[in-house]
Amino acid sequence: MKQLGVYTAEYRKIQGSVKYSAEEQYLLKKLRADLRNPTLSKILSLFIPGAGQMYSSHPIDGLQALLVVGAGSMFSLVAINSYHAGDLHLAVPIATTSITALFHYANVLSGQRAAIYRNMKLKRDFLSNHDFGFQLLNMIE
């Protein structure tokens, strides 16, 4: 007997005890190993823009996030230096830094969402390829 828990983005709850064969347990362990942790993905994106998306197997999204947030950061630094040199009004560095911060915040959320969507797709594909029944629909951690 092995106890399996329901794990979705919303909640976690024990589903009950179910007996699985050794082959079924192997398949479930393999699936669990392929799943990505949404919290880790979000933390990676927080420190390195795009890292969470790359961790979640979305390299193009990760590269895009890295380029957009990186370019915004560089432009903000140039605007801040120009303000200190007296070439720009204070509103320009504030605007560029604010917009870059919004893009970075969206990047962090996107990193988490990429992991959640990847996990949902893997679970859906797994259930369509294997006959475990409906009890496994949201159960895989």
Backbone as CSV, one residue per row, in Angstrom:
resi,resn,N_x,N_y,N_z,CA_x,CA_y,CA_z,C_x,C_y,C_z
1,MET,0.843,-1.182,0.000,0.000,0.000,0.000,0.886,1.243,0.000
2,LYS,0.519,2.182,-0.810,1.265,3.427,-0.862,0.255,4.560,-0.808
3,GLN,0.507,5.534,0.069,-0.385,6.667,0.155,0.064,7.724,-0.828
4,LEU,-0.874,8.229,-1.589,-0.555,9.234,-2.596,-1.346,10.498,-2.303
5,GLY,-0.719,11.642,-2.508,-1.374,12.902,-2.208,-1.808,13.644,-3.449
6,VAL,-2.865,14.417,-3.322,-3.321,15.288,-4.399,-2.465,16.541,-4.341
7,TYR,-1.908,16.939,-5.464,-1.074,18.131,-5.491,-1.398,18.916,-6.736
8,THR,-2.004,20.052,-6.559,-2.257,20.963,-7.666,-1.703,22.317,-7.250
9,ALA,-1.923,23.318,-8.073,-1.450,24.654,-7.731,-2.233,25.214,-6.547
10,GLU,-3.432,24.692,-6.280,-4.290,25.263,-5.261,-4.144,24.603,-3.893
11,TYR,-4.047,23.264,-3.832,-4.078,22.607,-2.537,-3.383,21.249,-2.571
12,ARG,-3.164,20.706,-1.378,-2.553,19.389,-1.246,-3.370,18.609,-0.216
13,LYS,-3.770,17.409,-0.544,-4.627,16.625,0.336,-4.354,15.144,0.099
14,ILE,-4.406,14.348,1.158,-4.210,12.910,1.015,-5.447,12.305,0.366
15,GLN,-5.235,11.561,-0.690,-6.326,10.961,-1.446,-6.754,9.624,-0.851
16,GLY,-5.835,8.884,-0.280,-6.159,7.582,0.271,-5.072,6.587,-0.073
17,SER,-5.257,5.367,0.336,-4.270,4.326,0.074,-4.699,3.504,-1.130
18,VAL,-3.749,3.291,-2.043,-4.016,2.553,-3.266,-2.843,1.613,-3.501
19,LYS,-3.119,0.408,-3.989,-2.040,-0.535,-4.312,-1.647,-0.372,-5.774
20,TYR,-0.347,-0.246,-6.019,0.167,-0.166,-7.377,1.232,-1.234,-7.555
21,SER,1.311,-1.750,-8.742,2.327,-2.753,-9.045,3.700,-2.081,-9.085
22,ALA,4.745,-2.904,-9.122,6.113,-2.365,-9.167,6.315,-1.542,-10.432
23,GLU,5.759,-1.999,-11.543,5.897,-1.254,-12.801,5.183,0.091,-12.717
24,GLU,3.986,0.101,-12.122,3.242,1.357,-11.984,3.988,2.316,-11.056
25,GLN,4.556,1.798,-9.982,5.325,2.651,-9.082,6.563,3.216,-9.780
26,TYR,7.207,2.411,-10.624,8.365,2.886,-11.387,7.951,4.019,-12.331
27,LEU,6.823,3.839,-13.024,6.348,4.872,-13.948,6.015,6.166,-13.200
28,LEU,5.394,6.036,-12.032,5.061,7.219,-11.247,6.320,7.925,-10.741
29,LYS,7.317,7.162,-10.298,8.575,7.774,-9.843,9.279,8.487,-10.992
30,LYS,9.237,7.879,-12.163,9.849,8.507,-13.332,9.140,9.820,-13.678
31,LEU,7.813,9.806,-13.605,7.057,11.032,-13.874,7.388,12.100,-12.845
32,ARG,7.417,11.729,-11.571,7.733,12.700,-10.516,9.110,13.317,-10.716
33,ALA,10.053,12.516,-11.200,11.403,13.033,-11.442,11.417,14.052,-12.573
34,ASP,10.479,13.941,-13.515,10.416,14.872,-14.640,9.697,16.172,-14.304
35,LEU,8.937,16.196,-13.211,8.184,17.391,-12.847,9.126,18.471,-12.319
36,ARG,8.740,19.721,-12.495,9.533,20.860,-12.033,8.838,21.520,-10.846
37,ASN,9.628,22.049,-9.938,9.112,22.709,-8.750,8.788,24.174,-9.096
38,PRO,7.494,24.576,-9.039,7.141,25.960,-9.379,7.784,27.003,-8.470
39,THR,7.943,26.684,-7.189,8.562,27.643,-6.268,10.038,27.854,-6.614
40,LEU,10.739,26.776,-6.904,12.146,26.901,-7.305,12.257,27.690,-8.600
41,SER,11.347,27.440,-9.519,11.350,28.176,-10.784,11.163,29.677,-10.553
42,LYS,10.260,30.010,-9.631,10.023,31.423,-9.317,11.258,32.050,-8.683
43,ILE,11.921,31.329,-7.775,13.116,31.853,-7.110,14.262,32.035,-8.110
44,LEU,14.414,31.078,-9.014,15.453,31.207,-10.038,15.216,32.446,-10.898
45,SER,13.948,32.679,-11.283,13.622,33.858,-12.094,13.817,35.154,-11.331
46,LEU,13.666,35.088,-10.015,13.850,36.289,-9.203,15.301,36.760,-9.249
47,PHE,16.236,35.804,-9.179,17.653,36.171,-9.131,18.296,36.296,-10.508
48,ILE,17.878,35.460,-11.456,18.401,35.537,-12.818,17.206,35.535,-13.766
49,PRO,16.911,36.662,-14.391,15.758,36.704,-15.285,15.836,35.613,-16.357
50,GLY,14.757,34.854,-16.482,14.687,33.802,-17.488,15.156,32.445,-17.010
51,ALA,15.819,32.373,-15.858,16.340,31.089,-15.380,15.217,30.123,-15.017
52,GLY,14.124,30.639,-14.482,12.990,29.782,-14.140,12.346,29.174,-15.367
53,GLN,12.244,29.954,-16.431,11.682,29.434,-17.672,12.607,28.380,-18.275
54,MET,13.909,28.622,-18.224,14.857,27.639,-18.752,14.814,26.355,-17.923
55,TYR,14.702,26.473,-16.602,14.576,25.319,-15.719,13.312,24.520,-16.054
56,SER,12.265,25.224,-16.470,10.991,24.589,-16.795,10.899,24.165,-18.254
57,SER,12.025,24.083,-18.938,12.100,23.631,-20.337,11.403,24.576,-21.310
58,HIS,11.504,25.870,-21.053,11.020,26.895,-21.975,12.174,27.844,-22.284
59,PRO,13.179,27.374,-23.042,14.392,28.188,-23.231,14.157,29.476,-24.018
60,ILE,13.248,29.471,-24.956,13.013,30.691,-25.741,12.381,31.766,-24.862
61,ASP,11.414,31.371,-24.018,10.826,32.323,-23.079,11.874,32.845,-22.109
62,GLY,12.757,31.956,-21.662,13.817,32.362,-20.744,14.777,33.352,-21.376
63,LEU,15.169,33.086,-22.612,16.072,33.997,-23.311,15.403,35.350,-23.545
64,GLN,14.131,35.322,-23.897,13.382,36.562,-24.102,13.322,37.368,-22.800
65,ALA,13.030,36.709,-21.689,12.968,37.403,-20.401,14.327,37.987,-20.035
66,LEU,15.379,37.214,-20.263,16.728,37.693,-19.963,17.063,38.935,-20.787
67,LEU,16.738,38.901,-22.066,17.046,40.040,-22.932,16.218,41.276,-22.575
68,VAL,14.922,41.093,-22.314,14.057,42.244,-22.021,14.431,42.877,-20.684
69,VAL,14.552,42.059,-19.648,14.889,42.606,-18.333,16.328,43.135,-18.330
70,GLY,17.232,42.450,-19.012,18.612,42.931,-19.098,18.713,44.254,-19.827
71,ALA,18.020,44.371,-20.949,18.036,45.634,-21.698,17.405,46.760,-20.887
72,GLY,16.312,46.440,-20.199,15.669,47.450,-19.349,16.579,47.896,-18.220
73,SER,17.307,46.945,-17.641,18.239,47.287,-16.560,19.367,48.168,-17.074
74,MET,19.900,47.825,-18.232,20.975,48.642,-18.816,20.479,50.050,-19.139
75,PHE,19.286,50.137,-19.719,18.725,51.447,-20.055,18.466,52.264,-18.785
76,SER,18.028,51.591,-17.714,17.807,52.286,-16.442,19.119,52.816,-15.878
77,LEU,20.175,52.017,-15.963,21.484,52.495,-15.477,21.988,53.692,-16.269
78,VAL,21.801,53.651,-17.577,22.202,54.789,-18.413,21.384,56.025,-18.040
79,ALA,20.085,55.834,-17.818,19.230,56.971,-17.449,19.630,57.535,-16.091
80,ILE,19.959,56.680,-15.148,20.382,57.150,-13.820,21.704,57.913,-13.920
81,ASN,22.649,57.385,-14.682,23.931,58.094,-14.864,23.737,59.423,-15.577
82,SER,22.847,59.464,-16.556,22.576,60.724,-17.261,21.904,61.731,-16.335
83,TYR,21.048,61.244,-15.451,20.410,62.143,-14.476,21.464,62.743,-13.547
84,HIS,22.383,61.896,-13.068,23.427,62.404,-12.173,24.374,63.375,-12.897
85,ALA,24.528,63.192,-14.184,25.359,64.127,-14.963,24.603,65.406,-15.294
86,GLY,23.294,65.437,-15.023,22.500,66.636,-15.276,21.908,66.690,-16.670
87,ASP,21.958,65.596,-17.420,21.444,65.590,-18.788,19.956,65.249,-18.866
88,LEU,19.415,64.595,-17.855,18.014,64.165,-17.897,17.262,64.635,-16.664
89,HIS,15.953,64.712,-16.825,15.075,65.018,-15.703,14.886,63.745,-14.875
90,LEU,14.557,63.871,-13.602,14.397,62.739,-12.697,13.312,61.762,-13.150
91,ALA,12.337,62.236,-13.891,11.222,61.388,-14.316,11.677,60.247,-15.228
92,VAL,12.721,60.468,-16.015,13.173,59.432,-16.956,13.753,58.219,-16.226
93,PRO,14.692,58.386,-15.281,15.178,57.198,-14.570,14.093,56.508,-13.746
94,ILE,13.182,57.299,-13.179,12.082,56.692,-12.417,11.209,55.854,-13.341
95,ALA,10.893,56.383,-14.511,10.046,55.654,-15.459,10.730,54.389,-15.968
96,THR,11.993,54.498,-16.342,12.678,53.321,-16.877,12.862,52.242,-15.808
97,THR,13.184,52.654,-14.585,13.350,51.685,-13.502,12.021,51.034,-13.145
98,SER,10.948,51.800,-13.134,9.622,51.255,-12.827,9.171,50.253,-13.886
99,ILE,9.360,50.581,-15.132,8.961,49.682,-16.215,9.792,48.402,-16.181
100,THR,11.085,48.540,-15.927,11.945,47.354,-15.820,11.525,46.482,-14.641
101,ALA,11.166,47.105,-13.525,10.712,46.345,-12.355,9.423,45.587,-12.661
102,LEU,8.517,46.216,-13.405,7.282,45.525,-13.799,7.579,44.325,-14.700
103,PHE,8.476,44.497,-15.651,8.859,43.374,-16.522,9.520,42.260,-15.714
104,HIS,10.335,42.637,-14.727,10.992,41.622,-13.899,9.960,40.868,-13.051
105,TYR,8.985,41.580,-12.512,7.923,40.944,-11.744,7.133,39.973,-12.628
106,ALA,6.824,40.393,-13.850,6.132,39.507,-14.788,6.993,38.292,-15.123
107,ASN,8.298,38.488,-15.201,9.221,37.382,-15.460,9.189,36.365,-14.327
108,VAL,9.148,36.833,-13.088,9.107,35.929,-11.933,7.825,35.103,-11.957
109,LEU,6.700,35.760,-12.205,5.425,35.035,-12.285,5.410,34.070,-13.465
110,SER,5.999,34.470,-14.565,6.052,33.618,-15.746,6.911,32.384,-15.503
111,GLY,7.971,32.527,-14.727,8.799,31.374,-14.384,8.020,30.340,-13.605
112,GLN,7.221,30.801,-12.642,6.388,29.891,-11.863,5.316,29.253,-12.744
113,ARG,4.679,30.062,-13.553,3.608,29.561,-14.417,4.130,28.555,-15.442
114,ALA,5.338,28.770,-15.930,5.930,27.833,-16.892,6.094,26.450,-16.272
115,ALA,6.517,26.406,-15.006,6.669,25.110,-14.328,5.311,24.448,-14.106
116,ILE,4.321,25.228,-13.718,2.981,24.664,-13.484,2.410,24.106,-14.782
117,TYR,2.497,24.864,-15.866,1.962,24.392,-17.149,2.721,23.175,-17.659
118,ARG,4.029,23.165,-17.466,4.821,21.999,-17.892,4.368,20.760,-17.133
119,ASN,4.183,20.903,-15.823,3.748,19.773,-15.012,2.357,19.292,-15.425
120,MET,1.462,20.236,-15.709,0.112,19.854,-16.140,0.165,19.082,-17.454
121,LYS,0.992,19.537,-18.378,1.109,18.851,-19.666,1.703,17.458,-19.494
122,LEU,2.739,17.332,-18.668,3.335,16.022,-18.426,2.337,15.062,-17.787
123,LYS,1.554,15.553,-16.819,0.552,14.705,-16.170,-0.524,14.280,-17.162
124,ARG,-0.979,15.221,-17.979,-2.014,14.899,-18.978,-1.499,13.867,-19.970
125,ASP,-0.287,14.059,-20.467,0.291,13.100,-21.412,0.495,11.741,-20.759
126,PHE,0.933,11.748,-19.500,1.142,10.507,-18.774,-0.169,9.737,-18.637
127,LEU,-1.225,10.437,-18.239,-2.513,9.770,-18.042,-3.109,9.274,-19.357
128,SER,-2.841,9.986,-20.440,-3.381,9.528,-21.728,-2.597,8.340,-22.278
129,ASN,-1.339,8.187,-21.865,-0.514,7.081,-22.359,-0.565,5.837,-21.480
130,HIS,-1.017,5.977,-20.230,-1.039,4.850,-19.298,-2.441,4.707,-18.719
131,ASP,-2.841,3.479,-18.465,-4.185,3.220,-17.960,-4.162,3.090,-16.444
132,PHE,-4.101,4.234,-15.741,-4.139,4.224,-14.285,-5.529,4.548,-13.766
133,GLY,-6.395,5.048,-14.592,-7.729,5.425,-14.164,-7.764,6.875,-13.702
134,PHE,-8.942,7.307,-13.312,-9.144,8.707,-12.956,-8.600,9.070,-11.573
135,GLN,-8.290,8.073,-10.731,-7.799,8.370,-9.410,-6.487,9.135,-9.431
136,LEU,-5.741,9.058,-10.528,-4.447,9.734,-10.605,-4.508,11.129,-11.216
137,LEU,-5.679,11.598,-11.535,-5.790,12.834,-12.285,-5.000,13.997,-11.667
138,ASN,-5.169,14.247,-10.385,-4.472,15.350,-9.721,-3.540,14.882,-8.627
139,MET,-3.254,13.601,-8.585,-2.582,13.019,-7.458,-1.057,13.084,-7.528
140,ILE,-0.503,13.208,-8.665,0.934,13.060,-8.848,1.651,14.286,-8.300
141,GLU,2.586,14.046,-7.392,3.349,15.157,-6.792,4.528,15.535,-7.659
